[in-house]
Amino acid sequence: MLRIVSLAFILGMIVVFAAPTAVQAADNEPGWLGVVVARGELKKEIDATPILERPNRPFHFYGNTVRRKYYRGSALPRPGDVLKGGSALLERNKQS
């Protein structure tokens, strides 16, 4: 019973935090890439891309903050950003 209640609570929190907020990001805001440390061709491609057009990546606090400030007008992340970054990282790890 405790497991069901815990699971329901966790799923409820995901829905609350992942729900769209009143202030939506611009349509052209980059998505998330589940790679923390890029290597090889991916690193060259990311380095050649302007910082505002690069994808957000988990643990890349400076670049993600610069992009949030540019696209949203606020440097503070939303709770949904944490979930999106974590899910991108988990999806990347599942594929490997």
MARMARVO-553007 format. One record per residue: x, y, z of N, C-alpha, C in turn; residue in three letters; residue number from 1. Coordinates in steps of 0.2 Angstrom, whole numbers. Each point is the difference from the previous one (the first is absolute). Layout:
residues N
REC   n.px   n.py   n.pz  ca.px  ca.py  ca.pz   c.px   c.py   c.pz  residuo  num
REC      X      Y      Z      X      Y      Z      X      Y      Z      ALA  NUM
...
This chain:
residues 96
REC   n.px   n.py   n.pz  ca.px  ca.py  ca.pz   c.px   c.py   c.pz  residuo  num
REC      4     -6      0     -4      6      0      4      6      0      MET    1
REC      6      0      4      4      6      0      3      1     -6      LEU    2
REC      2     -5     -4      3      1     -7     -5      3     -5      ARG    3
REC     -6     -2      1     -5      3     -5     -1      8      2      ILE    4
REC      0      1      6     -1      7      2      6      4     -2      VAL    5
REC      6     -3      1      6      4     -2      1      1     -7      SER    6
REC     -2     -5     -4      0      0     -7     -5      6     -3      LEU    7
REC     -6      0      3     -5      5     -1      3      7      1      ALA    8
REC      3      1      6      3      6      2      5      2     -5      PHE    9
REC      4     -4     -2      6      2     -5     -3      1     -7      ILE   10
REC     -5     -4     -2     -3      2     -7     -4      6      1      LEU   11
REC     -3      2      5     -3      6      1      4      6      0      GLY   12
REC      6     -1      3      5      6      0      3      1     -7      MET   13
REC      1     -6     -4      3      1     -6     -5      4     -5      ILE   14
REC     -7     -2      1     -5      4     -4      0      7      2      VAL   15
REC      0      2      6      0      7      2      6      4     -2      VAL   16
REC      6     -3      1      6      3     -2      1      0     -8      PHE   17
REC     -2     -5     -3      1      0     -8     -5      4     -3      ALA   18
REC     -6      2      3     -5      3     -3      2      7     -3      ALA   19
REC     -2      2     -6      2      6     -2     -2      6      4      PRO   20
REC      4      5      1     -1      6      4     -4      5     -4      THR   21
REC     -1      6      3     -4      5     -3      5      4     -5      ALA   22
REC      7      0      1      4      2     -4      4     -5     -4      VAL   23
REC     -2     -1     -6      3     -5     -4      7      2     -4      GLN   24
REC      4     -4     -1      6      1     -3     -1      2     -7      ALA   25
REC      4      3     -4      0      2     -7      0     -7     -4      ALA   26
REC     -4      0     -5      0     -6     -4      7     -2     -3      ASP   27
REC      4      4     -1      7     -1     -3      5     -2      6      ASN   28
REC     -2      0      6      5     -2      5      2     -7     -1      GLU   29
REC      7     -1      1      3     -7     -1     -3     -5      5      PRO   30
REC      0     -6     -2     -2     -6      4      6     -2      5      GLY   31
REC     -1     -6      2      5     -3      4      4     -6     -3      TRP   32
REC      6      0      1      4     -5     -2      3     -4      6      LEU   33
REC     -1     -7      0      2     -4      6      7     -1      1      GLY   34
REC      5      4     -3      7     -2      0      3      6      5      VAL   35
REC      3     -2      5      4      4      4      6      2     -2      VAL   36
REC      5     -5     -2      6      2     -3      0     -2     -7      VAL   37
REC      0      4     -5      0     -1     -7      7     -2     -2      ALA   38
REC      1     -5     -5      6     -2     -2      0      0     -8      ARG   39
REC      6      0     -3      0     -1     -7     -4      5     -5      GLY   40
REC     -3     -3     -4     -4      4     -5     -5      5      3      GLU   41
REC     -3     -3      5     -6      3      4      3      6      3      LEU   42
REC      6      0      3      3      5      4      2      6     -5      LYS   43
REC      3     -2     -6      2      5     -5     -7      3     -3      LYS   44
REC     -5     -3     -1     -6      3     -2     -3      5      5      GLU   45
REC      0     -2      7     -2      4      5      4      6      0      ILE   46
REC      6      0      0      5      5      1     -1      5     -6      ASP   47
REC     -2     -2     -6     -1      4     -6     -7      3      0      ALA   48
REC     -4     -1      5     -7      2      0      0      6      5      THR   49
REC     -3      6     -2      0      6      5     -4     -3      6      PRO   50
REC      2      3      6     -2     -2      7     -8      0      0      ILE   51
REC     -3      5     -3     -7      1      0     -4     -5     -4      LEU   52
REC      4     -4     -4     -4     -5     -4      2     -7      2      GLU   53
REC      5     -1      5      2     -6      2     -6     -4      4      ARG   54
REC      0     -6      0     -5     -3      4      1      0      8      PRO   55
REC     -5      0      4      2      0      7      2     -7      2      ASN   56
REC      5      0      5      3     -6      2      0      0      7      ARG   57
REC     -1     -6      3      0     -1      8      7      2      2      PRO   58
REC      0      4      6      6      2      3      4      6     -4      PHE   59
REC     -3      2     -5      3      6     -4     -3      6      3      HIS   60
REC      2      2      6     -4      6      3      1      6     -4      PHE   61
REC      6      2     -2      1      7     -3     -4      0     -6      TYR   62
REC      1     -4     -5     -3      0     -6     -8     -1      0      GLY   63
REC     -2     -4      4     -8      0      1     -2      6      3      ASN   64
REC      3      3      5     -2      7      3      0      5     -6      THR   65
REC      5      0     -4      0      6     -5     -6     -1     -5      VAL   66
REC     -1     -7     -2     -6     -1     -4     -7      2      3      ARG   67
REC      0     -2      6     -7      2      4     -1      7      0      ARG   68
REC      6      4      2     -1      7      0     -2      3     -7      LYS   69
REC      3     -3     -5     -1      3     -7     -7     -2     -2      TYR   70
REC     -2     -6      1     -7     -2     -3     -6      2      4      TYR   71
REC      1      0      7     -5      1      5      0      6      3      ARG   72
REC      6      3      1      0      7      3      2     -2      8      GLY   73
REC      1     -6      2      1     -1      7      5     -6      0      SER   74
REC      5      1      4      6     -5      0     -2     -6      5      ALA   75
REC     -6      1      4     -1     -6      4     -4     -5     -3      LEU   76
REC      2     -6      1     -3     -6     -3     -7     -2      3      PRO   77
REC     -4     -3     -4     -6     -2      3      0     -7      2      ARG   78
REC     -4     -2      5      0     -7      2      0     -5     -6      PRO   79
REC     -4      2     -5      0     -5     -6      7      0     -3      GLY   80
REC      4      5      0      7     -1     -3      4     -5      3      ASP   81
REC     -1     -1      7      4     -5      3     -2     -7     -2      VAL   82
REC     -7     -1     -1     -3     -6     -2      2     -1     -7      LEU   83
REC      0      5     -5      2     -1     -7      8     -2      0      LYS   84
REC      4      3      4      7     -2     -1      1     -7      3      GLY   85
REC     -3     -1      5      1     -7      3     -3     -5     -5      GLY   86
REC     -5      1     -3     -3     -5     -4      4     -1     -7      SER   87
REC      3      6     -2      5     -1     -6      6     -4      2      ALA   88
REC      2      1      6      6     -4      2     -2     -7      1      LEU   89
REC     -6     -2      3     -2     -7      1     -1     -3     -7      LEU   90
REC     -3      4     -5     -1     -3     -7      7     -2     -3      GLU   91
REC      4      5      1      7     -1     -3      3     -7      3      ARG   92
REC      0      0      6      3     -6      3     -4     -7     -1      ASN   93
REC     -6      0     -2     -4     -5     -2      2     -3     -7      LYS   94
REC      2      5     -4      2     -1     -7      7     -3      0      GLN   95
REC      4      1      4      7     -2      0      0     -7      2      SER   96
